[in-house]
Amino acid sequence: MLCVTIVLLPLGIPVVAFAGRLITRAVQLMLPRSVAHPVKEVRKTTKKEGRKVSSAVSDAAGDVAKKGRKVWRQERKRLA
């Protein structure tokens, strides 16, 4: 019996480690993304919010530039 244990032990350790990784992956697949990968979910949300803010700032800057050109044209016409 001792001989069988010594022979199969090197095979059993990697199999047990592989089974543990499979169970961990199965649990991650069953859970919602925000629970399974909280850090990735925060990064994704932060990235989305950053794009929204960037877009809003870009739109606001465009509106200010457009209004500035309009005022400049009106002043130019008034002075001419």
N, CA, C and O atoms as a GROMACS GRO file, in nm:
protein
  320
    1MET      N    1   0.082  -0.119   0.000
    1MET     CA    2   0.000   0.000   0.000
    1MET      C    3   0.087   0.126   0.000
    1MET      O    4   0.057   0.223  -0.069
    2LEU      N    5   0.194   0.122   0.078
    2LEU     CA    6   0.286   0.236   0.085
    2LEU      C    7   0.349   0.262  -0.051
    2LEU      O    8   0.371   0.377  -0.090
    3CYS      N    9   0.378   0.155  -0.123
    3CYS     CA   10   0.439   0.169  -0.255
    3CYS      C   11   0.344   0.239  -0.352
    3CYS      O   12   0.388   0.324  -0.430
    4VAL      N   13   0.215   0.206  -0.349
    4VAL     CA   14   0.116   0.267  -0.437
    4VAL      C   15   0.101   0.415  -0.402
    4VAL      O   16   0.090   0.499  -0.492
    5THR      N   17   0.100   0.448  -0.273
    5THR     CA   18   0.088   0.587  -0.229
    5THR      C   19   0.204   0.670  -0.278
    5THR      O   20   0.184   0.781  -0.327
    6ILE      N   21   0.324   0.619  -0.266
    6ILE     CA   22   0.443   0.693  -0.307
    6ILE      C   23   0.446   0.712  -0.459
    6ILE      O   24   0.492   0.815  -0.507
    7VAL      N   25   0.398   0.615  -0.532
    7VAL     CA   26   0.398   0.624  -0.678
    7VAL      C   27   0.291   0.722  -0.727
    7VAL      O   28   0.317   0.799  -0.819
    8LEU      N   29   0.173   0.721  -0.668
    8LEU     CA   30   0.062   0.804  -0.716
    8LEU      C   31   0.062   0.946  -0.659
    8LEU      O   32  -0.008   1.032  -0.711
    9LEU      N   33   0.137   0.970  -0.554
    9LEU     CA   34   0.139   1.102  -0.493
    9LEU      C   35   0.185   1.212  -0.591
    9LEU      O   36   0.121   1.317  -0.595
   10PRO      N   37   0.290   1.192  -0.669
   10PRO     CA   38   0.328   1.297  -0.765
   10PRO      C   39   0.221   1.324  -0.871
   10PRO      O   40   0.216   1.434  -0.926
   11LEU      N   41   0.137   1.229  -0.900
   11LEU     CA   42   0.028   1.250  -0.994
   11LEU      C   43  -0.092   1.317  -0.927
   11LEU      O   44  -0.162   1.395  -0.990
   12GLY      N   45  -0.114   1.288  -0.802
   12GLY     CA   46  -0.231   1.338  -0.731
   12GLY      C   47  -0.222   1.486  -0.697
   12GLY      O   48  -0.324   1.555  -0.701
   13ILE      N   49  -0.105   1.536  -0.665
   13ILE     CA   50  -0.090   1.677  -0.626
   13ILE      C   51  -0.130   1.771  -0.740
   13ILE      O   52  -0.210   1.862  -0.716
   14PRO      N   53  -0.079   1.754  -0.862
   14PRO     CA   54  -0.123   1.842  -0.971
   14PRO      C   55  -0.272   1.827  -1.004
   14PRO      O   56  -0.337   1.925  -1.041
   15VAL      N   57  -0.326   1.706  -0.991
   15VAL     CA   58  -0.467   1.684  -1.019
   15VAL      C   59  -0.553   1.759  -0.918
   15VAL      O   60  -0.654   1.819  -0.956
   16VAL      N   61  -0.515   1.758  -0.791
   16VAL     CA   62  -0.590   1.830  -0.688
   16VAL      C   63  -0.580   1.982  -0.714
   16VAL      O   64  -0.679   2.053  -0.697
   17ALA      N   65  -0.464   2.030  -0.752
   17ALA     CA   66  -0.449   2.173  -0.782
   17ALA      C   67  -0.536   2.213  -0.902
   17ALA      O   68  -0.599   2.318  -0.901
   18PHE      N   69  -0.537   2.129  -1.003
   18PHE     CA   70  -0.620   2.156  -1.121
   18PHE      C   71  -0.768   2.157  -1.085
   18PHE      O   72  -0.844   2.241  -1.134
   19ALA      N   73  -0.809   2.064  -1.001
   19ALA     CA   74  -0.950   2.058  -0.957
   19ALA      C   75  -0.986   2.185  -0.881
   19ALA      O   76  -1.097   2.237  -0.896
   20GLY      N   77  -0.896   2.234  -0.800
   20GLY     CA   78  -0.922   2.358  -0.726
   20GLY      C   79  -0.940   2.476  -0.818
   20GLY      O   80  -1.029   2.559  -0.798
   21ARG      N   81  -0.856   2.485  -0.922
   21ARG     CA   82  -0.870   2.594  -1.019
   21ARG      C   83  -1.002   2.582  -1.096
   21ARG      O   84  -1.066   2.683  -1.125
   22LEU      N   85  -1.042   2.459  -1.130
   22LEU     CA   86  -1.170   2.440  -1.200
   22LEU      C   87  -1.288   2.482  -1.114
   22LEU      O   88  -1.381   2.546  -1.164
   23ILE      N   89  -1.285   2.448  -0.986
   23ILE     CA   90  -1.394   2.487  -0.897
   23ILE      C   91  -1.399   2.638  -0.883
   23ILE      O   92  -1.507   2.697  -0.885
   24THR      N   93  -1.282   2.702  -0.868
   24THR     CA   94  -1.278   2.848  -0.857
   24THR      C   95  -1.336   2.913  -0.981
   24THR      O   96  -1.414   3.008  -0.971
   25ARG      N   97  -1.299   2.864  -1.097
   25ARG     CA   98  -1.350   2.919  -1.223
   25ARG      C   99  -1.501   2.898  -1.237
   25ARG      O  100  -1.572   2.986  -1.285
   26ALA      N  101  -1.549   2.781  -1.194
   26ALA     CA  102  -1.693   2.752  -1.202
   26ALA      C  103  -1.771   2.849  -1.114
   26ALA      O  104  -1.877   2.898  -1.154
   27VAL      N  105  -1.721   2.877  -0.995
   27VAL     CA  106  -1.788   2.971  -0.906
   27VAL      C  107  -1.786   3.111  -0.966
   27VAL      O  108  -1.887   3.182  -0.960
   28GLN      N  109  -1.675   3.152  -1.025
   28GLN     CA  110  -1.667   3.283  -1.088
   28GLN      C  111  -1.767   3.296  -1.203
   28GLN      O  112  -1.825   3.402  -1.222
   29LEU      N  113  -1.786   3.190  -1.279
   29LEU     CA  114  -1.880   3.193  -1.390
   29LEU      C  115  -2.025   3.201  -1.344
   29LEU      O  116  -2.110   3.257  -1.413
   30MET      N  117  -2.053   3.145  -1.225
   30MET     CA  118  -2.189   3.149  -1.172
   30MET      C  119  -2.224   3.284  -1.112
   30MET      O  120  -2.340   3.324  -1.113
   31LEU      N  121  -2.125   3.355  -1.059
   31LEU     CA  122  -2.150   3.481  -0.991
   31LEU      C  123  -2.166   3.594  -1.091
   31LEU      O  124  -2.115   3.585  -1.203
   32PRO      N  125  -2.235   3.702  -1.052
   32PRO     CA  126  -2.240   3.820  -1.140
   32PRO      C  127  -2.101   3.880  -1.155
   32PRO      O  128  -2.014   3.859  -1.070
   33ARG      N  129  -2.080   3.953  -1.263
   33ARG     CA  130  -1.947   4.007  -1.293
   33ARG      C  131  -1.896   4.098  -1.182
   33ARG      O  132  -1.777   4.095  -1.149
   34SER      N  133  -1.984   4.178  -1.126
   34SER     CA  134  -1.940   4.273  -1.022
   34SER      C  135  -1.892   4.202  -0.897
   34SER      O  136  -1.809   4.256  -0.824
   35VAL      N  137  -1.942   4.082  -0.870
   35VAL     CA  138  -1.898   4.006  -0.752
   35VAL      C  139  -1.774   3.924  -0.785
   35VAL      O  140  -1.683   3.913  -0.703
   36ALA      N  141  -1.769   3.868  -0.904
   36ALA     CA  142  -1.657   3.782  -0.942
   36ALA      C  143  -1.531   3.863  -0.969
   36ALA      O  144  -1.421   3.817  -0.937
   37HIS      N  145  -1.545   3.983  -1.028
   37HIS     CA  146  -1.430   4.067  -1.063
   37HIS      C  147  -1.454   4.210  -1.017
   37HIS      O  148  -1.478   4.297  -1.101
   38PRO      N  149  -1.450   4.237  -0.888
   38PRO     CA  150  -1.484   4.372  -0.841
   38PRO      C  151  -1.388   4.479  -0.891
   38PRO      O  152  -1.431   4.591  -0.920
   39VAL      N  153  -1.260   4.448  -0.901
   39VAL     CA  154  -1.163   4.549  -0.944
   39VAL      C  155  -1.183   4.581  -1.092
   39VAL      O  156  -1.180   4.698  -1.130
   40LYS      N  157  -1.204   4.481  -1.174
   40LYS     CA  158  -1.226   4.504  -1.317
   40LYS      C  159  -1.354   4.583  -1.338
   40LYS      O  160  -1.361   4.669  -1.426
   41GLU      N  161  -1.456   4.554  -1.257
   41GLU     CA  162  -1.584   4.626  -1.271
   41GLU      C  163  -1.567   4.773  -1.236
   41GLU      O  164  -1.624   4.859  -1.302
   42VAL      N  165  -1.489   4.802  -1.132
   42VAL     CA  166  -1.464   4.942  -1.094
   42VAL      C  167  -1.387   5.013  -1.204
   42VAL      O  168  -1.419   5.127  -1.238
   43ARG      N  169  -1.288   4.947  -1.261
   43ARG     CA  170  -1.211   5.008  -1.371
   43ARG      C  171  -1.302   5.037  -1.490
   43ARG      O  172  -1.293   5.143  -1.551
   44LYS      N  173  -1.390   4.942  -1.522
   44LYS     CA  174  -1.479   4.959  -1.636
   44LYS      C  175  -1.574   5.076  -1.612
   44LYS      O  176  -1.595   5.158  -1.702
   45THR      N  177  -1.631   5.084  -1.492
   45THR     CA  178  -1.723   5.192  -1.459
   45THR      C  179  -1.650   5.326  -1.462
   45THR      O  180  -1.703   5.425  -1.513
   46THR      N  181  -1.530   5.330  -1.406
   46THR     CA  182  -1.452   5.453  -1.403
   46THR      C  183  -1.418   5.499  -1.544
   46THR      O  184  -1.424   5.618  -1.574
   47LYS      N  185  -1.383   5.405  -1.628
   47LYS     CA  186  -1.349   5.439  -1.766
   47LYS      C  187  -1.470   5.497  -1.839
   47LYS      O  188  -1.457   5.594  -1.915
   48LYS      N  189  -1.589   5.438  -1.816
   48LYS     CA  190  -1.711   5.489  -1.878
   48LYS      C  191  -1.741   5.631  -1.831
   48LYS      O  192  -1.773   5.719  -1.911
   49GLU      N  193  -1.730   5.653  -1.701
   49GLU     CA  194  -1.757   5.786  -1.646
   49GLU      C  195  -1.657   5.888  -1.701
   49GLU      O  196  -1.693   6.002  -1.730
   50GLY      N  197  -1.531   5.846  -1.714
   50GLY     CA  198  -1.430   5.936  -1.770
   50GLY      C  199  -1.462   5.977  -1.912
   50GLY      O  200  -1.444   6.093  -1.949
   51ARG      N  201  -1.510   5.882  -1.991
   51ARG     CA  202  -1.549   5.914  -2.129
   51ARG      C  203  -1.668   6.010  -2.131
   51ARG      O  204  -1.673   6.101  -2.214
   52LYS      N  205  -1.763   5.989  -2.040
   52LYS     CA  206  -1.879   6.079  -2.034
   52LYS      C  207  -1.836   6.220  -1.999
   52LYS      O  208  -1.881   6.317  -2.061
   53VAL      N  209  -1.749   6.232  -1.898
   53VAL     CA  210  -1.702   6.364  -1.856
   53VAL      C  211  -1.622   6.430  -1.968
   53VAL      O  212  -1.639   6.548  -1.996
   54SER      N  213  -1.536   6.352  -2.032
   54SER     CA  214  -1.455   6.405  -2.142
   54SER      C  215  -1.544   6.456  -2.255
   54SER      O  216  -1.520   6.562  -2.313
   55SER      N  217  -1.647   6.379  -2.286
   55SER     CA  218  -1.740   6.420  -2.392
   55SER      C  219  -1.814   6.548  -2.353
   55SER      O  220  -1.831   6.638  -2.436
   56ALA      N  221  -1.857   6.555  -2.227
   56ALA     CA  222  -1.929   6.674  -2.182
   56ALA      C  223  -1.839   6.797  -2.186
   56ALA      O  224  -1.883   6.905  -2.226
   57VAL      N  225  -1.714   6.781  -2.144
   57VAL     CA  226  -1.619   6.893  -2.146
   57VAL      C  227  -1.592   6.936  -2.290
   57VAL      O  228  -1.586   7.055  -2.320
   58SER      N  229  -1.576   6.839  -2.378
   58SER     CA  230  -1.551   6.869  -2.519
   58SER      C  231  -1.670   6.945  -2.579
   58SER      O  232  -1.652   7.043  -2.651
   59ASP      N  233  -1.791   6.898  -2.548
   59ASP     CA  234  -1.911   6.966  -2.598
   59ASP      C  235  -1.920   7.108  -2.544
   59ASP      O  236  -1.953   7.201  -2.618
   60ALA      N  237  -1.891   7.125  -2.416
   60ALA     CA  238  -1.897   7.258  -2.355
   60ALA      C  239  -1.793   7.350  -2.417
   60ALA      O  240  -1.821   7.467  -2.443
   61ALA      N  241  -1.673   7.298  -2.440
   61ALA     CA  242  -1.568   7.380  -2.501
   61ALA      C  243  -1.609   7.420  -2.642
   61ALA      O  244  -1.584   7.534  -2.683
   62GLY      N  245  -1.670   7.330  -2.716
   62GLY     CA  246  -1.717   7.363  -2.850
   62GLY      C  247  -1.825   7.470  -2.847
   62GLY      O  248  -1.826   7.561  -2.930
   63ASP      N  249  -1.917   7.458  -2.751
   63ASP     CA  250  -2.023   7.559  -2.738
   63ASP      C  251  -1.965   7.696  -2.704
   63ASP      O  252  -2.008   7.797  -2.759
   64VAL      N  253  -1.868   7.699  -2.614
   64VAL     CA  254  -1.805   7.826  -2.576
   64VAL      C  255  -1.733   7.887  -2.695
   64VAL      O  256  -1.741   8.008  -2.718
   65ALA      N  257  -1.662   7.805  -2.771
   65ALA     CA  258  -1.591   7.856  -2.889
   65ALA      C  259  -1.689   7.911  -2.992
   65ALA      O  260  -1.665   8.016  -3.051
   66LYS      N  261  -1.799   7.839  -3.012
   66LYS     CA  262  -1.899   7.884  -3.109
   66LYS      C  263  -1.960   8.017  -3.065
   66LYS      O  264  -1.977   8.108  -3.145
   67LYS      N  265  -1.994   8.027  -2.937
   67LYS     CA  266  -2.052   8.150  -2.886
   67LYS      C  267  -1.951   8.265  -2.896
   67LYS      O  268  -1.988   8.378  -2.927
   68GLY      N  269  -1.824   8.235  -2.869
   68GLY     CA  270  -1.720   8.337  -2.880
   68GLY      C  271  -1.706   8.389  -3.023
   68GLY      O  272  -1.692   8.510  -3.044
   69ARG      N  273  -1.711   8.300  -3.121
   69ARG     CA  274  -1.704   8.341  -3.262
   69ARG      C  275  -1.824   8.427  -3.298
   69ARG      O  276  -1.812   8.526  -3.370
   70LYS      N  277  -1.941   8.389  -3.247
   70LYS     CA  278  -2.063   8.464  -3.277
   70LYS      C  279  -2.054   8.606  -3.219
   70LYS      O  280  -2.086   8.703  -3.287
   71VAL      N  281  -2.010   8.617  -3.096
   71VAL     CA  282  -1.995   8.749  -3.033
   71VAL      C  283  -1.891   8.831  -3.107
   71VAL      O  284  -1.911   8.950  -3.129
   72TRP      N  285  -1.780   8.768  -3.146
   72TRP     CA  286  -1.674   8.839  -3.217
   72TRP      C  287  -1.726   8.894  -3.350
   72TRP      O  288  -1.697   9.008  -3.386
   73ARG      N  289  -1.805   8.812  -3.422
   73ARG     CA  290  -1.862   8.856  -3.550
   73ARG      C  291  -1.958   8.974  -3.528
   73ARG      O  292  -1.957   9.072  -3.602
   74GLN      N  293  -2.041   8.961  -3.425
   74GLN     CA  294  -2.135   9.072  -3.398
   74GLN      C  295  -2.062   9.200  -3.365
   74GLN      O  296  -2.102   9.307  -3.412
   75GLU      N  297  -1.957   9.192  -3.286
   75GLU     CA  298  -1.880   9.311  -3.251
   75GLU      C  299  -1.810   9.369  -3.374
   75GLU      O  300  -1.801   9.490  -3.390
   76ARG      N  301  -1.761   9.282  -3.458
   76ARG     CA  302  -1.693   9.326  -3.580
   76ARG      C  303  -1.792   9.400  -3.671
   76ARG      O  304  -1.758   9.504  -3.728
   77LYS      N  305  -1.915   9.345  -3.683
   77LYS     CA  306  -2.017   9.411  -3.765
   77LYS      C  307  -2.057   9.544  -3.703
   77LYS      O  308  -2.078   9.642  -3.774
   78ARG      N  309  -2.067   9.548  -3.572
   78ARG     CA  310  -2.108   9.672  -3.503
   78ARG      C  311  -2.002   9.782  -3.522
   78ARG      O  312  -2.037   9.899  -3.537
   79LEU      N  313  -1.876   9.744  -3.521
   79LEU     CA  314  -1.770   9.842  -3.537
   79LEU      C  315  -1.750   9.883  -3.683
   79LEU      O  316  -1.697   9.991  -3.709
   80ALA      N  317  -1.789   9.802  -3.776
   80ALA     CA  318  -1.768   9.834  -3.917
   80ALA      C  319  -1.867   9.929  -3.974
   80ALA      O  320  -1.859   9.963  -4.092
   0.00000   0.00000   0.00000
